[in-house]
């Protein structure tokens, strides 16, 4: 059971998520998880498995599919 827990923790590491094709978006060095954390003009850093990219927010569009609440 301990080995299974160890593997689950390892699978959830940021590096493993990047290997699966996900990226991590950062604003001021902190992860961004909600659109409401962003404003037009913000500078973002996106981490990929093989490097990073810088971008500026030029527009924001809430998802029409689902409304999330806190």
Secondary structure, 3 states (H helix, E strand, C coil): CHHHHHHHHHHCCHHHHHHCCCCEEEECCEECCCHHHCCCCCEEEEEECCEEEEEECCCCCCCCCCCCCC
